[in-house]
Amino acid sequence: MEPIDYTVVRLDGDYALLVSDQGVENLVARALLPMEIEEGSRLHWEMFTYTLI
């Protein structure tokens, strides 16, 4: 799997809506994401791990 960069579009309770640079939406449990995220944060996904960029 190739690395993907996302933007956090919306935080909704225990979930975050992410949109990739290619426009693909992905709903992800916040427990899988860094604690410091907020709407507008940029994330990098690689090897099943999200990191803040």
mmCIF file as gemmi writes it, N, C-alpha and C atoms, coordinates in Angstrom:
data_model
loop_
_atom_site.group_PDB
_atom_site.id
_atom_site.type_symbol
_atom_site.label_atom_id
_atom_site.label_alt_id
_atom_site.label_comp_id
_atom_site.label_asym_id
_atom_site.label_entity_id
_atom_site.label_seq_id
_atom_site.pdbx_PDB_ins_code
_atom_site.Cartn_x
_atom_site.Cartn_y
_atom_site.Cartn_z
_atom_site.occupancy
_atom_site.B_iso_or_equiv
_atom_site.pdbx_formal_charge
_atom_site.auth_seq_id
_atom_site.auth_asym_id
_atom_site.pdbx_PDB_model_num
ATOM 1 N N . MET Axp A 1 ? 0.842 -1.177 0 1 0 ? 1 A 1
ATOM 2 C CA . MET Axp A 1 ? 0 0 0 1 0 ? 1 A 1
ATOM 3 C C . MET Axp A 1 ? 0.887 1.239 0 1 0 ? 1 A 1
ATOM 4 N N . GLU Axp A 2 ? 0.456 2.211 -0.763 1 0 ? 2 A 1
ATOM 5 C CA . GLU Axp A 2 ? 1.23 3.436 -0.883 1 0 ? 2 A 1
ATOM 6 C C . GLU Axp A 2 ? 0.859 4.429 0.213 1 0 ? 2 A 1
ATOM 7 N N . PRO Axp A 3 ? 1.785 5.269 0.618 1 0 ? 3 A 1
ATOM 8 C CA . PRO Axp A 3 ? 1.471 6.313 1.605 1 0 ? 3 A 1
ATOM 9 C C . PRO Axp A 3 ? 0.427 7.28 1.043 1 0 ? 3 A 1
ATOM 10 N N . ILE Axp A 4 ? -0.411 7.8 1.938 1 0 ? 4 A 1
ATOM 11 C CA . ILE Axp A 4 ? -1.471 8.736 1.547 1 0 ? 4 A 1
ATOM 12 C C . ILE Axp A 4 ? -1.476 9.907 2.524 1 0 ? 4 A 1
ATOM 13 N N . ASP Axp A 5 ? -1.649 11.111 1.991 1 0 ? 5 A 1
ATOM 14 C CA . ASP Axp A 5 ? -1.799 12.297 2.829 1 0 ? 5 A 1
ATOM 15 C C . ASP Axp A 5 ? -3.273 12.682 2.88 1 0 ? 5 A 1
ATOM 16 N N . TYR Axp A 6 ? -3.731 13.057 4.085 1 0 ? 6 A 1
ATOM 17 C CA . TYR Axp A 6 ? -5.123 13.403 4.32 1 0 ? 6 A 1
ATOM 18 C C . TYR Axp A 6 ? -5.226 14.763 4.984 1 0 ? 6 A 1
ATOM 19 N N . THR Axp A 7 ? -6.409 15.37 4.848 1 0 ? 7 A 1
ATOM 20 C CA . THR Axp A 7 ? -6.789 16.553 5.596 1 0 ? 7 A 1
ATOM 21 C C . THR Axp A 7 ? -7.977 16.173 6.47 1 0 ? 7 A 1
ATOM 22 N N . VAL Axp A 8 ? -7.942 16.585 7.741 1 0 ? 8 A 1
ATOM 23 C CA . VAL Axp A 8 ? -9.065 16.339 8.645 1 0 ? 8 A 1
ATOM 24 C C . VAL Axp A 8 ? -10.132 17.38 8.323 1 0 ? 8 A 1
ATOM 25 N N . VAL Axp A 9 ? -11.275 16.911 7.836 1 0 ? 9 A 1
ATOM 26 C CA . VAL Axp A 9 ? -12.352 17.805 7.423 1 0 ? 9 A 1
ATOM 27 C C . VAL Axp A 9 ? -13.314 18.06 8.57 1 0 ? 9 A 1
ATOM 28 N N . ARG Axp A 10 ? -13.637 17.004 9.327 1 0 ? 10 A 1
ATOM 29 C CA . ARG Axp A 10 ? -14.623 17.161 10.408 1 0 ? 10 A 1
ATOM 30 C C . ARG Axp A 10 ? -14.319 16.176 11.525 1 0 ? 10 A 1
ATOM 31 N N . LEU Axp A 11 ? -14.428 16.646 12.758 1 0 ? 11 A 1
ATOM 32 C CA . LEU Axp A 11 ? -14.346 15.788 13.937 1 0 ? 11 A 1
ATOM 33 C C . LEU Axp A 11 ? -15.769 15.604 14.437 1 0 ? 11 A 1
ATOM 34 N N . ASP Axp A 12 ? -16.172 14.348 14.6 1 0 ? 12 A 1
ATOM 35 C CA . ASP Axp A 12 ? -17.553 14.045 14.966 1 0 ? 12 A 1
ATOM 36 C C . ASP Axp A 12 ? -17.547 12.958 16.03 1 0 ? 12 A 1
ATOM 37 N N . GLY Axp A 13 ? -17.489 13.377 17.301 1 0 ? 13 A 1
ATOM 38 C CA . GLY Axp A 13 ? -17.473 12.408 18.4 1 0 ? 13 A 1
ATOM 39 C C . GLY Axp A 13 ? -16.23 11.547 18.362 1 0 ? 13 A 1
ATOM 40 N N . ASP Axp A 14 ? -16.426 10.245 18.237 1 0 ? 14 A 1
ATOM 41 C CA . ASP Axp A 14 ? -15.312 9.298 18.235 1 0 ? 14 A 1
ATOM 42 C C . ASP Axp A 14 ? -14.705 9.086 16.856 1 0 ? 14 A 1
ATOM 43 N N . TYR Axp A 15 ? -15.163 9.837 15.872 1 0 ? 15 A 1
ATOM 44 C CA . TYR Axp A 15 ? -14.707 9.642 14.498 1 0 ? 15 A 1
ATOM 45 C C . TYR Axp A 15 ? -14.216 10.946 13.888 1 0 ? 15 A 1
ATOM 46 N N . ALA Axp A 16 ? -13.372 10.809 12.864 1 0 ? 16 A 1
ATOM 47 C CA . ALA Axp A 16 ? -12.897 11.956 12.102 1 0 ? 16 A 1
ATOM 48 C C . ALA Axp A 16 ? -13.095 11.657 10.626 1 0 ? 16 A 1
ATOM 49 N N . LEU Axp A 17 ? -13.587 12.636 9.897 1 0 ? 17 A 1
ATOM 50 C CA . LEU Axp A 17 ? -13.726 12.504 8.455 1 0 ? 17 A 1
ATOM 51 C C . LEU Axp A 17 ? -12.455 13.05 7.826 1 0 ? 17 A 1
ATOM 52 N N . LEU Axp A 18 ? -11.765 12.187 7.081 1 0 ? 18 A 1
ATOM 53 C CA . LEU Axp A 18 ? -10.534 12.561 6.401 1 0 ? 18 A 1
ATOM 54 C C . LEU Axp A 18 ? -10.782 12.572 4.904 1 0 ? 18 A 1
ATOM 55 N N . VAL Axp A 19 ? -10.124 13.489 4.201 1 0 ? 19 A 1
ATOM 56 C CA . VAL Axp A 19 ? -10.198 13.524 2.743 1 0 ? 19 A 1
ATOM 57 C C . VAL Axp A 19 ? -8.768 13.496 2.215 1 0 ? 19 A 1
ATOM 58 N N . SER Axp A 20 ? -8.509 12.543 1.321 1 0 ? 20 A 1
ATOM 59 C CA . SER Axp A 20 ? -7.172 12.421 0.74 1 0 ? 20 A 1
ATOM 60 C C . SER Axp A 20 ? -6.944 13.531 -0.276 1 0 ? 20 A 1
ATOM 61 N N . ASP Axp A 21 ? -5.703 13.692 -0.692 1 0 ? 21 A 1
ATOM 62 C CA . ASP Axp A 21 ? -5.373 14.688 -1.708 1 0 ? 21 A 1
ATOM 63 C C . ASP Axp A 21 ? -6.047 14.363 -3.036 1 0 ? 21 A 1
ATOM 64 N N . GLN Axp A 22 ? -6.45 13.099 -3.23 1 0 ? 22 A 1
ATOM 65 C CA . GLN Axp A 22 ? -7.142 12.677 -4.451 1 0 ? 22 A 1
ATOM 66 C C . GLN Axp A 22 ? -8.659 12.853 -4.329 1 0 ? 22 A 1
ATOM 67 N N . GLY Axp A 23 ? -9.151 13.312 -3.153 1 0 ? 23 A 1
ATOM 68 C CA . GLY Axp A 23 ? -10.56 13.578 -2.962 1 0 ? 23 A 1
ATOM 69 C C . GLY Axp A 23 ? -11.368 12.425 -2.392 1 0 ? 23 A 1
ATOM 70 N N . VAL Axp A 24 ? -10.707 11.358 -1.944 1 0 ? 24 A 1
ATOM 71 C CA . VAL Axp A 24 ? -11.398 10.198 -1.392 1 0 ? 24 A 1
ATOM 72 C C . VAL Axp A 24 ? -11.657 10.429 0.098 1 0 ? 24 A 1
ATOM 73 N N . GLU Axp A 25 ? -12.929 10.27 0.515 1 0 ? 25 A 1
ATOM 74 C CA . GLU Axp A 25 ? -13.299 10.44 1.924 1 0 ? 25 A 1
ATOM 75 C C . GLU Axp A 25 ? -13.072 9.146 2.689 1 0 ? 25 A 1
ATOM 76 N N . ASN Axp A 26 ? -12.685 9.279 3.968 1 0 ? 26 A 1
ATOM 77 C CA . ASN Axp A 26 ? -12.413 8.125 4.809 1 0 ? 26 A 1
ATOM 78 C C . ASN Axp A 26 ? -12.832 8.484 6.24 1 0 ? 26 A 1
ATOM 79 N N . LEU Axp A 27 ? -13.756 7.722 6.82 1 0 ? 27 A 1
ATOM 80 C CA . LEU Axp A 27 ? -14.183 7.924 8.197 1 0 ? 27 A 1
ATOM 81 C C . LEU Axp A 27 ? -13.334 7.021 9.087 1 0 ? 27 A 1
ATOM 82 N N . VAL Axp A 28 ? -12.604 7.619 10.038 1 0 ? 28 A 1
ATOM 83 C CA . VAL Axp A 28 ? -11.631 6.891 10.85 1 0 ? 28 A 1
ATOM 84 C C . VAL Axp A 28 ? -11.912 7.124 12.329 1 0 ? 28 A 1
ATOM 85 N N . ALA Axp A 29 ? -11.792 6.072 13.126 1 0 ? 29 A 1
ATOM 86 C CA . ALA Axp A 29 ? -11.935 6.197 14.576 1 0 ? 29 A 1
ATOM 87 C C . ALA Axp A 29 ? -10.82 7.089 15.108 1 0 ? 29 A 1
ATOM 88 N N . ARG Axp A 30 ? -11.167 8.04 15.959 1 0 ? 30 A 1
ATOM 89 C CA . ARG Axp A 30 ? -10.165 8.974 16.492 1 0 ? 30 A 1
ATOM 90 C C . ARG Axp A 30 ? -9.113 8.27 17.336 1 0 ? 30 A 1
ATOM 91 N N . ALA Axp A 31 ? -9.443 7.095 17.877 1 0 ? 31 A 1
ATOM 92 C CA . ALA Axp A 31 ? -8.476 6.344 18.673 1 0 ? 31 A 1
ATOM 93 C C . ALA Axp A 31 ? -7.265 5.932 17.824 1 0 ? 31 A 1
ATOM 94 N N . LEU Axp A 32 ? -7.412 5.9 16.51 1 0 ? 32 A 1
ATOM 95 C CA . LEU Axp A 32 ? -6.319 5.52 15.613 1 0 ? 32 A 1
ATOM 96 C C . LEU Axp A 32 ? -5.472 6.716 15.177 1 0 ? 32 A 1
ATOM 97 N N . LEU Axp A 33 ? -5.917 7.916 15.541 1 0 ? 33 A 1
ATOM 98 C CA . LEU Axp A 33 ? -5.263 9.14 15.08 1 0 ? 33 A 1
ATOM 99 C C . LEU Axp A 33 ? -4.496 9.806 16.225 1 0 ? 33 A 1
ATOM 100 N N . PRO Axp A 34 ? -3.516 10.665 15.889 1 0 ? 34 A 1
ATOM 101 C CA . PRO Axp A 34 ? -2.803 11.402 16.941 1 0 ? 34 A 1
ATOM 102 C C . PRO Axp A 34 ? -3.773 12.263 17.762 1 0 ? 34 A 1
ATOM 103 N N . MET Axp A 35 ? -3.522 12.374 19.047 1 0 ? 35 A 1
ATOM 104 C CA . MET Axp A 35 ? -4.391 13.135 19.957 1 0 ? 35 A 1
ATOM 105 C C . MET Axp A 35 ? -4.488 14.615 19.586 1 0 ? 35 A 1
ATOM 106 N N . GLU Axp A 36 ? -3.448 15.172 18.966 1 0 ? 36 A 1
ATOM 107 C CA . GLU Axp A 36 ? -3.353 16.61 18.722 1 0 ? 36 A 1
ATOM 108 C C . GLU Axp A 36 ? -4.146 17.095 17.513 1 0 ? 36 A 1
ATOM 109 N N . ILE Axp A 37 ? -4.839 16.206 16.807 1 0 ? 37 A 1
ATOM 110 C CA . ILE Axp A 37 ? -5.502 16.642 15.577 1 0 ? 37 A 1
ATOM 111 C C . ILE Axp A 37 ? -6.646 17.606 15.868 1 0 ? 37 A 1
ATOM 112 N N . GLU Axp A 38 ? -6.926 18.433 14.88 1 0 ? 38 A 1
ATOM 113 C CA . GLU Axp A 38 ? -8.082 19.322 14.892 1 0 ? 38 A 1
ATOM 114 C C . GLU Axp A 38 ? -8.512 19.478 13.443 1 0 ? 38 A 1
ATOM 115 N N . GLU Axp A 39 ? -9.667 20.055 13.223 1 0 ? 39 A 1
ATOM 116 C CA . GLU Axp A 39 ? -10.127 20.25 11.855 1 0 ? 39 A 1
ATOM 117 C C . GLU Axp A 39 ? -9.112 21.084 11.093 1 0 ? 39 A 1
ATOM 118 N N . GLY Axp A 40 ? -8.763 20.617 9.904 1 0 ? 40 A 1
ATOM 119 C CA . GLY Axp A 40 ? -7.757 21.292 9.086 1 0 ? 40 A 1
ATOM 120 C C . GLY Axp A 40 ? -6.373 20.697 9.214 1 0 ? 40 A 1
ATOM 121 N N . SER Axp A 41 ? -6.161 19.812 10.187 1 0 ? 41 A 1
ATOM 122 C CA . SER Axp A 41 ? -4.851 19.175 10.354 1 0 ? 41 A 1
ATOM 123 C C . SER Axp A 41 ? -4.534 18.303 9.144 1 0 ? 41 A 1
ATOM 124 N N . ARG Axp A 42 ? -3.251 18.164 8.869 1 0 ? 42 A 1
ATOM 125 C CA . ARG Axp A 42 ? -2.785 17.296 7.781 1 0 ? 42 A 1
ATOM 126 C C . ARG Axp A 42 ? -2.192 16.043 8.403 1 0 ? 42 A 1
ATOM 127 N N . LEU Axp A 43 ? -2.536 14.883 7.824 1 0 ? 43 A 1
ATOM 128 C CA . LEU Axp A 43 ? -2.065 13.598 8.315 1 0 ? 43 A 1
ATOM 129 C C . LEU Axp A 43 ? -1.402 12.826 7.189 1 0 ? 43 A 1
ATOM 130 N N . HIS Axp A 44 ? -0.411 12.021 7.559 1 0 ? 44 A 1
ATOM 131 C CA . HIS Axp A 44 ? 0.266 11.129 6.62 1 0 ? 44 A 1
ATOM 132 C C . HIS Axp A 44 ? -0.001 9.706 7.084 1 0 ? 44 A 1
ATOM 133 N N . TRP Axp A 45 ? -0.486 8.856 6.179 1 0 ? 45 A 1
ATOM 134 C CA . TRP Axp A 45 ? -0.786 7.461 6.503 1 0 ? 45 A 1
ATOM 135 C C . TRP Axp A 45 ? 0.202 6.56 5.781 1 0 ? 45 A 1
ATOM 136 N N . GLU Axp A 46 ? 0.91 5.754 6.561 1 0 ? 46 A 1
ATOM 137 C CA . GLU Axp A 46 ? 1.868 4.812 5.995 1 0 ? 46 A 1
ATOM 138 C C . GLU Axp A 46 ? 2.053 3.663 6.978 1 0 ? 46 A 1
ATOM 139 N N . MET Axp A 47 ? 2.083 2.448 6.46 1 0 ? 47 A 1
ATOM 140 C CA . MET Axp A 47 ? 2.272 1.252 7.296 1 0 ? 47 A 1
ATOM 141 C C . MET Axp A 47 ? 1.229 1.186 8.407 1 0 ? 47 A 1
ATOM 142 N N . PHE Axp A 48 ? -0.033 1.515 8.078 1 0 ? 48 A 1
ATOM 143 C CA . PHE Axp A 48 ? -1.171 1.47 9.001 1 0 ? 48 A 1
ATOM 144 C C . PHE Axp A 48 ? -1.03 2.411 10.196 1 0 ? 48 A 1
ATOM 145 N N . THR Axp A 49 ? -0.247 3.486 10.027 1 0 ? 49 A 1
ATOM 146 C CA . THR Axp A 49 ? -0.039 4.466 11.087 1 0 ? 49 A 1
ATOM 147 C C . THR Axp A 49 ? -0.269 5.871 10.538 1 0 ? 49 A 1
ATOM 148 N N . TYR Axp A 50 ? -1.021 6.668 11.308 1 0 ? 50 A 1
ATOM 149 C CA . TYR Axp A 50 ? -1.255 8.073 10.954 1 0 ? 50 A 1
ATOM 150 C C . TYR Axp A 50 ? -0.296 8.949 11.748 1 0 ? 50 A 1
ATOM 151 N N . THR Axp A 51 ? 0.358 9.885 11.068 1 0 ? 51 A 1
ATOM 152 C CA . THR Axp A 51 ? 1.231 10.85 11.739 1 0 ? 51 A 1
ATOM 153 C C . THR Axp A 51 ? 0.83 12.263 11.316 1 0 ? 51 A 1
ATOM 154 N N . LEU Axp A 52 ? 0.976 13.198 12.225 1 0 ? 52 A 1
ATOM 155 C CA . LEU Axp A 52 ? 0.65 14.594 11.969 1 0 ? 52 A 1
ATOM 156 C C . LEU Axp A 52 ? 1.78 15.233 11.176 1 0 ? 52 A 1
ATOM 157 N N . ILE Axp A 53 ? 1.411 15.968 10.118 1 0 ? 53 A 1
ATOM 158 C CA . ILE Axp A 53 ? 2.444 16.666 9.325 1 0 ? 53 A 1
ATOM 159 C C . ILE Axp A 53 ? 2.174 18.153 9.307 1 0 ? 53 A 1
